[in-house]
Amino acid sequence: MINVNDFEELLQEVGVGFYTGVPDSQLKAFCDFIEDKYGISDKHIIAPNEGNAVALATGYHLSTSKYGLVYMQNSGLGNAVNPITSLTDPNVYNVPIVYVIGWRGQPGVKDEPQHIKQGAITTDLLELLGIDFKILNEDTCIDDLRTLFEENFCKQLSMGKSVAFVVSKGAFESFKTKKSNDNLLSREDAIKTVTDNLTMDDLIVSTTGKASRELFEYREEKKQGHSNDFLTVGSMGHSSTIALSIAINKPHRRVFCFDGDGAVLMHMGSLAMVGSKSPENYYHVLFNNCAHETVGGLPTIMDDIDIGEVALSCGYRNVFNASSNDELEAVLPRFLAEKGPVLLIVDVSIGSRNDLGRPTTTPIENKTAFMKKLEE
């Protein structure tokens, strides 16, 4: 196993001076260490999406001649492929970047359905991109990495080529931190309150991560079935656009997007698309804890912007806010009485139940039941 402090010291020695990316649970120890050491600063920026991170690392190299490091889950490679191929590639601007990539869906390791395909193609994709890589696992030690840099990676970087570490579960020693905010309302309780105010004709598209898991378990608790809910278990940042298309094609049904702040930031252009199409049956609920909670709890930049004003500027008809269950109960009748698109921002705490489960139905079963419901 690799001590994250030793790893970061080695990275400094070889010329890495800047860290950016989108957090990943597999990289939790590394991401937590970087955030604990540098905070959010000129040395460390948590990017809205992985393509942004590649661009930030590029700008850092252009202005300092040093190397930027980009961390991500392998599911984020899709967001990064465009700048990797058309910006940093040796045939274009020849910008060297060090990638640290969490390997979800690793072949032979049990994982969730949304990770299987990306896990199977991760190393092949890096080979196609021309990025030399090293797989890190629980048997890898810091001396292995030091030798790797001395014999290979330093030369690659000096030639303008990028290199990558593909990180298996258990490769890093743990680094313990606790994330929290000042909000008292839990996301799970907020989801229950909103759901209780909807009808069984209303449709929900919920974002990736714990929000969908909490919605699924509440439906189980209430014995309501799951046909009203499309659980976007992967494709972070796209649930609002899925909901938009459903709202356009089923104008007689109210469509609710249960979203998270990290997901909204990742593809914030979707707000403009929703505002532009302006479906009256579109209701956007943002559960905001200013954190990438599902993948470890590192902060988002949602506290630094006024997302309500952004939504209004994009064409949303109104924005509502709540930060307690009483406020949520009070504002929901007004929110639901509005013509869409409207946004409800609910400030929630960081954290979830230790025994929070995962959906017991498959994505295909979820899709089939949801499409049948749409036919009604």
LINLINRA-V606485 format. One record per pair of residues at least 6 apart in sequence whose C-alpha atoms are under 6 Angstrom apart, sorted by sequence separation. I is the first residue (numbers start at 1). J is the second residue. D is the distance in Angstrom with one decimal. If there is no record, write none. Layout:
# LINLINRA-V606485
i=I j=J d=D
i=I j=J d=D
This chain:
# LINLINRA-V606485
i=47 j=53 d=5.5
i=61 j=67 d=5.6
i=87 j=93 d=5.9
i=88 j=94 d=5.2
i=105 j=111 d=5.4
i=206 j=212 d=5.5
i=219 j=225 d=6.0
i=291 j=297 d=5.2
i=292 j=298 d=5.4
i=322 j=328 d=5.1
i=88 j=95 d=4.6
i=291 j=298 d=5.5
i=247 j=255 d=5.7
i=291 j=299 d=4.1
i=290 j=299 d=5.7
i=291 j=300 d=5.0
i=105 j=115 d=4.6
i=290 j=300 d=5.1
i=57 j=68 d=4.6
i=104 j=115 d=5.8
i=105 j=116 d=4.5
i=308 j=319 d=5.9
i=290 j=302 d=5.5
i=106 j=119 d=4.8
i=107 j=120 d=5.9
i=105 j=119 d=4.0
i=104 j=119 d=5.6
i=240 j=257 d=5.8
i=212 j=231 d=5.6
i=319 j=342 d=5.9
i=321 j=344 d=5.7
i=323 j=346 d=5.7
i=20 j=44 d=5.6
i=205 j=229 d=5.8
i=208 j=232 d=5.1
i=317 j=341 d=5.8
i=318 j=342 d=5.1
i=319 j=343 d=4.7
i=320 j=344 d=4.7
i=321 j=345 d=4.8
i=322 j=346 d=4.9
i=323 j=347 d=4.7
i=18 j=43 d=4.8
i=19 j=44 d=4.7
i=20 j=45 d=4.9
i=21 j=46 d=5.4
i=22 j=47 d=5.8
i=203 j=228 d=5.0
i=204 j=229 d=4.7
i=205 j=230 d=4.7
i=206 j=231 d=5.2
i=207 j=232 d=5.2
i=208 j=233 d=4.6
i=316 j=341 d=5.1
i=317 j=342 d=5.5
i=319 j=344 d=5.8
i=321 j=346 d=5.9
i=4 j=30 d=5.6
i=18 j=44 d=6.0
i=20 j=46 d=5.4
i=21 j=47 d=5.2
i=50 j=76 d=5.9
i=188 j=214 d=5.9
i=206 j=232 d=5.8
i=208 j=234 d=5.5
i=237 j=263 d=4.0
i=259 j=285 d=6.0
i=260 j=286 d=5.5
i=316 j=342 d=5.4
i=74 j=101 d=5.7
i=236 j=263 d=5.6
i=237 j=264 d=5.7
i=254 j=281 d=4.7
i=255 j=282 d=5.2
i=256 j=283 d=4.7
i=257 j=284 d=4.8
i=258 j=285 d=5.0
i=259 j=286 d=4.7
i=260 j=287 d=5.2
i=261 j=288 d=5.2
i=51 j=79 d=5.2
i=69 j=97 d=5.9
i=71 j=99 d=5.8
i=73 j=101 d=5.4
i=74 j=102 d=5.6
i=208 j=236 d=5.8
i=256 j=284 d=5.7
i=257 j=285 d=5.9
i=260 j=288 d=5.9
i=21 j=50 d=5.9
i=50 j=79 d=5.5
i=51 j=80 d=4.3
i=68 j=97 d=5.5
i=69 j=98 d=4.6
i=70 j=99 d=4.9
i=71 j=100 d=4.6
i=72 j=101 d=5.1
i=73 j=102 d=4.5
i=74 j=103 d=5.7
i=237 j=266 d=5.5
i=50 j=80 d=5.3
i=67 j=97 d=5.9
i=69 j=99 d=5.7
i=71 j=101 d=5.8
i=133 j=163 d=5.6
i=135 j=165 d=5.8
i=136 j=166 d=6.0
i=237 j=267 d=5.4
i=262 j=292 d=5.8
i=131 j=162 d=5.7
i=132 j=163 d=5.0
i=133 j=164 d=4.5
i=134 j=165 d=5.0
i=135 j=166 d=4.7
i=136 j=167 d=4.8
i=137 j=168 d=5.1
i=21 j=53 d=5.1
i=131 j=163 d=5.4
i=133 j=165 d=5.5
i=135 j=167 d=6.0
i=136 j=168 d=5.9
i=138 j=170 d=5.2
i=207 j=239 d=5.4
i=20 j=53 d=5.6
i=138 j=171 d=4.3
i=137 j=171 d=4.2
i=136 j=171 d=5.8
i=205 j=243 d=5.8
i=275 j=314 d=5.1
i=275 j=315 d=4.0
i=275 j=316 d=5.2
i=272 j=314 d=4.7
i=24 j=72 d=6.0
i=19 j=68 d=6.0
i=21 j=70 d=5.0
i=23 j=72 d=5.9
i=24 j=73 d=5.1
i=18 j=68 d=4.8
i=19 j=69 d=4.9
i=20 j=70 d=5.1
i=21 j=71 d=4.6
i=22 j=72 d=5.1
i=15 j=66 d=5.7
i=16 j=67 d=4.6
i=21 j=72 d=5.7
i=204 j=255 d=5.9
i=206 j=257 d=5.7
i=15 j=67 d=5.9
i=16 j=68 d=5.7
i=202 j=254 d=5.2
i=203 j=255 d=4.8
i=204 j=256 d=4.7
i=205 j=257 d=4.8
i=206 j=258 d=4.5
i=207 j=259 d=5.1
i=203 j=256 d=6.0
i=204 j=257 d=5.8
i=283 j=340 d=6.0
i=282 j=340 d=4.9
i=283 j=341 d=5.8
i=285 j=343 d=5.8
i=288 j=346 d=5.9
i=289 j=347 d=5.9
i=280 j=339 d=4.9
i=281 j=340 d=5.3
i=282 j=341 d=4.8
i=283 j=342 d=5.4
i=284 j=343 d=4.7
i=285 j=344 d=4.8
i=286 j=345 d=4.8
i=287 j=346 d=4.9
i=288 j=347 d=4.9
i=289 j=348 d=5.0
i=280 j=340 d=3.9
i=288 j=348 d=5.7
i=289 j=349 d=5.6
i=96 j=157 d=5.4
i=279 j=340 d=6.0
i=280 j=341 d=5.7
i=289 j=350 d=5.9
i=279 j=341 d=5.9
i=278 j=341 d=5.7
i=96 j=160 d=4.5
i=98 j=162 d=5.9
i=100 j=164 d=5.8
i=103 j=167 d=5.5
i=95 j=160 d=5.2
i=96 j=161 d=4.8
i=97 j=162 d=4.7
i=98 j=163 d=5.2
i=99 j=164 d=4.4
i=100 j=165 d=4.8
i=101 j=166 d=4.9
i=102 j=167 d=4.8
i=103 j=168 d=5.4
i=94 j=160 d=5.0
i=96 j=162 d=4.4
i=98 j=164 d=5.7
i=101 j=167 d=5.8
i=27 j=102 d=5.9
i=26 j=102 d=5.3
i=209 j=294 d=5.6
i=179 j=297 d=5.9
i=114 j=234 d=5.4
i=1 j=138 d=4.6
i=1 j=139 d=5.8
i=1 j=140 d=5.5
i=2 j=141 d=5.3
i=185 j=324 d=5.5
i=1 j=141 d=5.5
i=2 j=142 d=5.8
i=227 j=369 d=4.9
i=228 j=370 d=6.0
i=26 j=169 d=5.9
i=227 j=370 d=4.6
i=29 j=174 d=5.3
i=213 j=358 d=5.4
i=29 j=175 d=4.8
i=227 j=373 d=6.0
i=187 j=348 d=5.4
i=186 j=348 d=5.2
i=185 j=348 d=5.0
i=186 j=349 d=5.1
i=185 j=349 d=5.8
i=183 j=348 d=5.4
i=184 j=349 d=5.7
i=183 j=349 d=4.7
i=1 j=171 d=5.1
i=2 j=172 d=4.7
i=3 j=173 d=5.3
i=180 j=350 d=5.5
i=1 j=172 d=5.4
i=2 j=173 d=5.7
i=1 j=173 d=5.9
i=48 j=265 d=5.4
i=49 j=266 d=5.0
i=48 j=266 d=4.6
i=28 j=296 d=5.9
i=25 j=295 d=4.3
i=24 j=295 d=4.9
i=25 j=296 d=5.6
